[in-house]
Amino acid sequence: MTELSTIYKLSLVAAACFFHACSSSSCPALDCWFVQEKVGRGGGLTPPTSQEKSLLYIRTDANSHSAESQEPLSDTSPDRVYFITDPAATLCHHSLSPPKGSIEKPQCEISPFLQQPSNLKWVAPLTVSGFSPLYLQADWFSAALRGVDKELAISTVMRAPTATKEPNVILSVTSKTVSVQSRLGKPVLLDCGFWVDPSSPLSGSGFAVEWRYQFRGKGRLVLAYDGKTDRLADTQEKGATLDIEGLHKKGNASLILQEAKVRHSGTYICTVYLPYLLAQVAVELEIVEPPSLSIHPSPLPLAAPGQTLNVHCQASGFAPLSMELSWEFKGADGKARPLESCSVTGHREAWDGTYSQSTWLALDTSKMDLGTGGELTCVAVHPGGTRRARTSLSIIGLTSPSIEDSMAMVGVALVLYGLIKFVFWTFSSSGIK
């Protein structure tokens, strides 16, 4: 029994070691660009920058040295190889490690980070003392990463002891909704979450969250929250909320838009502040609403050979602006073909930011091969989906009567003749009496 117990314990130890080895080696080595401003050059509004290839080895345990045993790539300078400790394993996400041979690669940039206080009124309480802690005296870096297929965006702030290449992640901000599409009137969730190293002295000093909106060079503050004093900043934005309880308990800084409107399309930037630190991710939101189609007149009147019918199709309530309108005709053979003789009007913007557009079709029965008629379709191709509106077209008097039609007319004539004779005999008999 003692031997079995010993074997059982050794098996557990071996399994634990194997699991630890697998988990510590599951994080990918990330090819990255080290970006920094060039010293002593420039003078313009945007200082010139330099780029160097860099390599990031990720580990979740600072005591793990498995990454350090790996050889850096031949074209990567040893000065640009970093061994990053990320206890939250944010940098170990599968979207940062695509399959071998994959064309699409994750994006990664690492830069020196300058820690400084903020003057924003919802951030200033974090550094009210005005003194920088000794903890800040180190080498600081920021990294921005984006996974393949726009699945994940990450921004981290890292601290490394001076003159070392082993930074620890202090703050990480992530979003799993890098690109979002929504219909009009629907609630929208823009994901943003953050993690703070609990062993850092900054973790107990409070935080602040800010959401800003940008579109075509213009921007506005959507929402700002001071987590230290538990206060929301006054903003003009309506219908934008945070889950305050989830923010404090789980680091859930997601923005909730209660009712999507066209004006909400744009870039949203989620910024999380710690004392002297900040990290931010950007989320793209596009409001996509397909058009509603209507054909006028409906139903179409009967058309005679040589007659021209003007048909109007209106597309309304759509966003964004891009859309293509066309016409199709399906005859008795069941085959659909495009109709070219149409015109399209310009766009008109409605009060709610949606657009409308019309197309006119001139149906010249003498020039178009329309047969005896068929199905006429207005087609709208839009990012929100393809929409169709249909109506029936009937052309009369185009062909001579068939044998069946002639027999039917003879039958009708005989019936009418019989009725007339019956009425005549009835009145004649009444006159004799």
C-alpha positions in Angstrom: 0.0 0.0 0.0 2.9 2.3 0.8 4.4 1.8 -2.6 1.1 2.4 -4.3 0.7 5.6 -2.3 4.2 6.8 -3.3 3.5 6.0 -7.0 0.2 7.9 -6.8 1.9 11.0 -5.3 4.7 10.9 -7.9 2.1 10.7 -10.7 0.3 13.7 -9.3 3.6 15.7 -9.1 4.5 14.7 -12.7 1.1 15.7 -14.0 1.3 19.0 -12.2 4.8 19.6 -13.6 3.5 18.7 -17.1 0.5 21.0 -16.8 2.7 23.9 -15.6 5.2 23.3 -18.4 2.4 23.3 -21.0 0.7 26.4 -19.6 3.9 28.3 -19.4 4.8 27.5 -23.0 1.4 28.1 -24.4 2.0 31.9 -24.8 3.2 32.8 -28.2 6.5 34.6 -29.0 5.3 37.9 -30.7 7.0 39.6 -33.6 6.8 43.3 -32.8 8.0 46.7 -33.9 9.9 48.9 -31.4 8.8 52.4 -32.2 10.3 55.6 -30.7 10.9 59.2 -31.6 14.1 60.1 -33.3 16.3 62.2 -31.0 17.4 65.7 -32.2 15.4 65.7 -35.4 12.1 67.0 -36.6 10.6 70.3 -35.7 7.2 69.7 -37.3 3.9 69.0 -35.6 4.5 65.2 -35.8 8.0 64.2 -34.7 9.7 61.6 -36.9 9.9 58.0 -35.5 12.1 55.0 -36.0 11.2 51.4 -36.2 13.2 48.3 -35.2 12.2 44.7 -35.2 11.5 43.4 -31.8 10.6 40.0 -30.2 8.4 39.6 -27.2 8.5 36.3 -25.2 5.4 36.1 -23.0 5.2 34.2 -19.7 2.6 34.2 -17.0 5.0 33.4 -14.2 8.1 35.5 -13.5 9.9 32.5 -12.2 9.5 30.6 -15.5 12.6 30.7 -17.7 11.4 28.6 -20.6 11.2 31.6 -22.9 14.7 32.8 -22.0 16.2 29.6 -23.4 14.8 30.3 -26.9 17.1 31.9 -29.4 16.0 35.2 -30.9 15.5 35.6 -34.6 18.7 36.3 -36.6 17.5 39.7 -37.8 16.3 40.9 -34.3 18.8 42.8 -32.2 19.3 41.3 -28.7 18.6 44.7 -27.3 15.1 44.4 -28.7 14.2 41.1 -27.2 11.9 41.3 -24.2 10.8 38.7 -21.7 7.3 39.9 -20.5 5.5 38.6 -17.5 1.7 38.8 -17.9 0.0 37.1 -14.9 -3.5 37.7 -16.5 -2.4 35.9 -19.7 -3.9 38.6 -21.8 -1.1 38.4 -24.3 -1.6 34.7 -24.6 -4.8 35.0 -26.5 -5.2 32.6 -29.5 -5.8 35.5 -31.9 -2.2 36.5 -31.3 -0.9 33.1 -32.4 -2.3 32.3 -35.9 -1.7 28.8 -37.4 1.6 28.3 -39.2 1.4 29.4 -42.8 -1.3 31.9 -42.1 -1.2 35.0 -44.3 -2.7 37.4 -41.8 -0.5 38.2 -38.8 -1.2 40.0 -35.5 -0.1 43.6 -35.3 2.2 44.6 -32.5 4.0 47.8 -31.5 6.0 48.5 -28.4 7.3 51.9 -27.3 8.8 53.7 -24.4 6.1 55.1 -22.1 6.3 58.4 -20.2 4.3 58.3 -17.0 2.7 61.6 -16.0 -0.3 63.0 -14.1 -3.5 64.1 -16.0 -5.3 67.4 -15.6 -8.7 66.0 -16.5 -11.1 66.6 -13.7 -12.2 63.0 -13.5 -8.6 61.8 -13.5 -6.9 64.5 -11.3 -8.1 63.0 -8.0 -5.8 60.0 -8.7 -2.7 62.1 -8.3 -4.0 64.7 -5.8 -0.9 64.4 -3.6 1.4 65.7 -6.4 4.3 63.4 -5.5 5.5 60.6 -7.8 6.2 57.4 -5.9 9.6 55.8 -6.1 7.8 52.9 -7.8 7.7 55.0 -11.0 11.5 55.1 -11.1 12.0 52.3 -13.7 11.8 51.7 -17.4 8.3 51.9 -18.7 6.9 50.6 -21.9 3.5 50.5 -23.7 2.4 47.9 -26.2 -0.5 48.0 -28.6 -1.6 44.7 -30.2 -4.4 43.6 -32.5 -5.3 40.0 -33.1 -6.1 38.4 -36.5 -9.6 38.8 -37.9 -10.1 41.9 -35.8 -10.9 39.6 -32.9 -9.0 41.4 -30.1 -7.4 44.7 -29.4 -4.9 45.1 -26.5 -3.1 48.0 -24.9 -0.7 47.4 -22.0 1.6 49.4 -19.8 4.6 47.6 -18.5 7.3 48.3 -15.9 10.8 46.9 -16.0 13.6 47.4 -13.5 16.0 50.0 -14.9 18.3 48.7 -17.6 16.6 45.3 -17.8 14.6 43.6 -20.6 12.0 41.9 -18.3 9.0 44.1 -18.0 5.9 43.2 -16.0 2.4 44.1 -17.2 0.9 46.6 -14.8 -2.2 47.6 -16.7 -3.9 46.0 -19.7 -7.0 47.2 -21.5 -8.7 44.9 -24.0 -11.7 44.9 -26.4 -13.2 41.9 -28.0 -15.4 44.1 -30.3 -12.9 45.8 -32.5 -15.4 46.3 -35.2 -19.2 46.4 -34.5 -22.2 46.7 -36.8 -25.7 47.4 -35.5 -29.2 48.0 -36.8 -31.1 51.2 -36.0 -32.9 51.3 -32.7 -31.1 48.3 -31.2 -29.0 48.4 -28.0 -25.2 48.3 -28.6 -22.4 46.9 -26.4 -18.9 48.2 -27.0 -16.6 45.9 -25.1 -13.8 47.2 -23.0 -12.2 45.5 -20.0 -9.1 46.2 -17.9 -6.8 44.4 -15.5 -4.4 45.9 -12.9 -1.6 43.9 -11.4 -2.7 43.5 -7.8 0.9 43.4 -6.5 1.5 46.9 -7.9 1.3 49.8 -5.4 -0.9 51.7 -8.0 -3.7 49.1 -7.9 -5.2 50.4 -4.7 -5.0 54.1 -5.6 -8.2 54.2 -7.7 -8.9 54.4 -11.4 -10.8 56.4 -14.0 -12.6 55.4 -17.2 -13.3 57.6 -20.2 -15.1 57.0 -23.5 -14.6 59.4 -26.4 -16.1 59.5 -29.9 -14.3 60.5 -33.1 -15.6 60.8 -36.6 -14.1 62.7 -39.6 -11.8 64.9 -37.4 -14.5 65.8 -34.9 -14.9 64.3 -31.4 -16.8 64.5 -28.2 -16.8 63.1 -24.7 -19.3 60.3 -24.4 -18.9 59.3 -20.8 -16.3 59.7 -18.0 -16.2 58.0 -14.6 -14.0 58.7 -11.6 -13.7 55.4 -9.8 -11.9 56.9 -6.8 -14.7 59.2 -5.9 -17.5 57.2 -7.6 -18.6 60.1 -9.8 -19.8 60.4 -13.4 -18.7 63.5 -15.3 -21.4 65.7 -16.8 -21.8 65.1 -20.5 -24.3 66.0 -23.2 -24.5 62.4 -24.4 -27.8 60.7 -23.7 -28.5 56.9 -23.6 -24.8 56.0 -22.8 -24.2 54.0 -19.6 -21.7 51.8 -17.8 -22.1 48.8 -15.5 -20.7 50.4 -12.4 -20.9 47.3 -10.3 -19.2 45.2 -13.0 -16.6 48.0 -13.5 -15.4 47.7 -9.9 -15.7 44.0 -9.4 -14.6 42.7 -12.8 -12.9 45.6 -14.6 -15.8 45.7 -17.1 -15.6 49.2 -18.7 -17.9 48.3 -21.6 -20.0 51.2 -23.0 -23.8 50.5 -23.5 -25.7 52.6 -26.0 -29.3 52.0 -25.3 -30.6 52.9 -28.8 -28.4 52.9 -31.9 -28.7 56.0 -34.1 -27.0 57.0 -37.3 -24.9 59.6 -35.5 -23.4 56.9 -33.4 -21.3 55.6 -36.3 -17.6 56.3 -35.8 -14.6 55.4 -33.6 -15.0 55.0 -29.8 -11.9 55.2 -27.6 -11.9 53.5 -24.2 -9.2 54.9 -21.9 -8.4 53.6 -18.5 -6.4 55.7 -16.1 -4.3 54.7 -13.1 -2.2 57.2 -11.2 0.4 58.5 -13.8 -0.6 55.7 -16.2 -3.1 55.2 -19.0 -3.9 52.6 -21.7 -6.6 52.8 -24.4 -8.2 50.8 -27.2 -10.3 51.9 -30.1 -13.6 50.3 -31.3 -15.2 51.0 -34.7 -19.0 51.2 -34.7 -21.1 51.3 -37.9 -24.8 51.7 -37.9 -26.1 49.7 -40.9 -29.8 49.9 -41.8 -31.0 48.3 -45.1 -33.5 50.3 -47.3 -37.3 49.9 -47.4 -38.5 49.6 -51.1 -41.8 50.6 -52.6 -42.9 50.6 -56.3 -45.3 53.2 -57.7 -47.8 52.8 -59.3 -48.7 49.5 -57.7 -50.3 47.5 -59.1 -49.2 48.5 -62.6 -52.0 49.3 -65.1 -52.5 47.1 -68.1 -50.1 48.0 -71.0 -50.9 47.9 -74.7 -48.3 47.4 -77.4 -46.4 50.6 -78.2 -47.3 52.1 -74.9 -44.7 53.5 -72.4 -45.1 53.0 -68.7 -43.2 55.1 -66.2 -42.4 53.1 -63.0 -40.9 54.6 -59.9 -39.1 52.8 -57.1 -38.2 54.5 -53.8 -35.6 53.3 -51.3 -35.9 55.0 -47.9 -34.6 54.8 -44.4 -31.1 53.3 -45.1 -27.6 54.0 -43.8 -24.8 54.2 -44.6 -25.0 56.1 -47.9 -23.6 53.5 -50.3 -26.3 51.7 -52.3 -26.9 50.5 -55.9 -30.4 50.5 -57.4 -31.4 48.5 -60.5 -34.3 46.8 -62.2 -34.9 43.2 -63.3 -37.6 41.6 -65.5 -38.6 38.0 -65.4 -40.7 36.8 -68.4 -42.7 33.7 -69.1 -39.5 31.7 -69.5 -38.7 32.3 -65.8 -35.3 33.9 -66.6 -34.4 37.2 -65.0 -32.6 39.8 -66.9 -31.5 43.4 -66.1 -33.3 46.4 -67.6 -31.0 49.3 -68.5 -33.3 52.2 -69.3 -33.5 53.7 -65.9 -32.4 56.8 -64.1 -31.4 57.3 -60.4 -31.9 60.5 -58.4 -29.5 61.9 -55.8 -29.6 61.1 -52.1 -31.8 62.9 -49.6 -31.1 62.9 -45.9 -33.9 62.6 -43.4 -34.2 64.1 -40.0 -32.8 60.9 -38.3 -29.7 60.8 -40.5 -31.0 58.0 -42.8 -31.1 58.5 -46.6 -33.6 58.0 -49.4 -33.1 57.6 -53.1 -35.3 56.9 -56.1 -35.0 55.3 -59.5 -37.3 55.7 -62.6 -37.8 53.2 -65.3 -39.4 53.9 -68.7 -41.0 50.7 -70.0 -41.3 51.1 -73.7 -43.3 48.0 -74.9 -42.5 48.7 -78.5 -38.7 48.5 -78.0 -38.3 46.1 -75.1 -38.8 42.4 -75.5 -41.4 42.0 -72.7 -43.7 39.5 -74.4 -47.1 39.3 -72.7 -45.6 40.6 -69.5 -44.0 39.1 -66.4 -42.6 40.1 -63.0 -40.8 43.5 -62.6 -38.4 43.8 -59.7 -36.6 46.8 -58.1 -33.3 45.7 -56.6 -31.3 47.6 -53.9 -27.8 46.3 -53.0 -26.7 47.7 -49.7 -24.1 46.8 -47.0 -27.1 45.9 -44.8 -28.3 43.3 -47.3 -30.0 43.1 -50.7 -33.7 44.1 -50.8 -36.2 43.5 -53.6 -39.7 44.8 -54.4 -41.8 43.1 -57.0 -44.9 43.9 -59.1 -46.6 42.2 -62.1 -46.6 43.6 -65.6 -49.4 42.6 -68.1 -49.4 43.5 -71.8 -52.6 43.0 -73.7 -53.4 42.6 -77.4 -49.9 41.6 -78.4 -50.7 38.3 -80.1 -53.7 36.8 -82.1 -56.2 34.6 -80.3 -55.2 31.0 -79.9 -57.4 28.0 -80.9 -58.5 27.7 -77.3 -59.4 31.4 -77.2 -61.4 31.0 -80.4 -63.4 28.0 -79.2 -64.1 29.8 -75.9 -65.5 32.8 -77.9 -67.7 30.6 -80.0 -69.0 28.9 -76.9 -69.8 32.3 -75.4 -71.5 33.4 -78.6 -73.7 30.3 -78.7 -74.7 30.8 -75.0 -75.6 34.4 -75.7 -77.6 33.4 -78.9 -79.5 30.8 -76.8 -80.4 33.4 -74.2 -81.6 35.8 -76.8 -83.8 33.2 -78.5 -85.2 32.1 -75.1 -86.2 35.7 -74.2 -87.7 36.2 -77.7 -89.8 33.1 -77.5 -91.0 34.0 -74.0 -92.2 37.4 -75.0 -93.7 36.1 -78.2 -95.8 33.5 -76.3 -97.0 36.2 -73.9 -98.1 38.4 -76.9 -100.2 35.6 -78.5 -102.2 35.1 -75.3 
